[in-house]
Amino acid sequence: MRVPNHIGIIPDGNRRWAQGHSLGKEMGYEKGLLPGLEAFRQCRDMGVKELSIYGFTVDNTKRPTEQRIAFTKCCVEMVNILKNEDCEILVAGNRESNMFPIELSDLTKRKKFGNGGIKVNFLINYSWEWDLKANKSVTYYNTADISRIDLIIRWGGMRRLSGFLPVQSVYADFYVVDDMWPDFKREHIIQALDWYQNQDVTLGG
């Protein structure tokens, strides 16, 4: 099987899942923690070298306060869970905003945990405008430490990128899972990789 070097994950559908289970929208985010760990371990065990995960965007912070508090807390918890795994973590997002969780400030530069290995990029308080904003560094975008993405998998049935790493996504194949993220199954990633085998990856050549 041809395994992508870099997979992007858009874990959508948490609020719709909560509503479907007669819960408040803010209750859906916590249900995405175990799927996040399972997806990480599955990708790592399959030989994926880099994994980028959408946490929350600048636009998401406009949601009601109880939702914002809930998804921020869950993003911090997910990062802390993966600190106990063998990986190298980078948190990418606008840390100059008070919406950026201060607990993750030390991870805006990639940091090794355990024996290292798979790179994990969390997009937290992220926006494409922030990413592409001109700055005084030698790079021309803020996520230059993140490599080109081969395959993006989005849960929740929506067919859009929602501003997900526009530079790295330029040649990514895009696979949609109709199930909501809290209903994650290992079969979702297996099916995505089966589909990926049939894609003609030419990178424009």
C-alpha positions, -999 to +999 in steps of 0.1 A: +000+000+000+012+035-009+011+053+025+010+092+024+039+108+041+017+136+055-020+133+063-043+162+073-073+156+095-103+179+098-123+164+127-157+180+119-192+172+132-188+174+170-217+199+175-240+180+151-232+148+169-241+163+202-273+177+189-282+143+175-277+128+209-299+154+226-269+172+242-257+208+242-234+216+213-205+222+237-207+186+248-196+172+215-160+183+217-149+160+245-162+130+225-135+137+200-106+131+223-105+093+221-109+094+183-080+118+182-057+094+200-069+064+180-063+082+147-028+093+158-018+058+167-033+043+136-014+068+113+018+063+133+016+025+131+009+027+093+041+046+088+027+081+082+056+106+089+036+137+096+000+144+108-017+178+108-049+181+129-074+210+128-081+221+164-099+254+161-098+285+139-099+322+147-134+322+132-145+294+156-138+317+186-168+337+175-190+309+187-209+311+221-186+313+251-195+278+264-185+263+231-153+283+229-143+272+264-151+236+256-132+232+224-102+251+238-101+229+268-103+198+246-075+210+223-052+215+253-061+181+267-055+164+233-020+179+231-013+168+267-025+133+259-001+130+229+028+143+251+028+107+265+034+092+231+065+090+209+061+121+186+072+156+178+046+182+185+041+217+169+012+240+177+005+265+149-018+295+154-020+331+164-004+331+198-006+369+200-044+367+205-058+361+239-078+332+224-046+312+221-043+288+251-013+300+271-007+264+282+006+256+247+029+286+243+060+264+247+050+243+217+050+270+190+084+255+182+085+218+175+093+197+206+102+160+209+083+137+233+094+102+242+115+088+214+102+113+189+092+101+154+060+111+137+055+149+135+021+161+148+009+196+139-020+211+158-037+241+143-050+260+172-064+296+169-054+292+133-064+312+103-050+313+067-048+351+070-025+347+100-005+320+082+001+340+051+007+374+068+040+390+058+065+390+086+102+399+091+115+364+091+132+347+062+101+327+056+070+340+038+044+321+057+041+312+094+039+274+090+070+269+069+080+240+093+050+220+081+056+199+050+033+195+019+002+174+026-005+143+005-040+134+018-066+154+037-095+135+054-125+154+066-152+139+088-187+153+090-196+152+054-187+188+044-169+192+011-146+222+019-112+229+033-122+257+057-089+274+053-068+244+062-031+250+056-036+265+021+001+263+012+006+227+022-027+216+008-020+228-027-016+193-042-034+173-015-060+147-024-092+153-004-113+125+011-146+130+029-161+108+056-198+113+061-198+101+097-193+127+125-158+128+141-170+114+175-182+083+155-146+077+142-137+041+133-104+028+121-121+017+089-125+054+080-087+058+075-084+024+059-111+033+034-094+067+028-061+050+020-078+025-002-093+054-022-059+071-022-043+042-040-064+050-071-054+087-072-030+097-099-004+117-079+015+136-105+020+169-086+012+187-119+039+168-139 
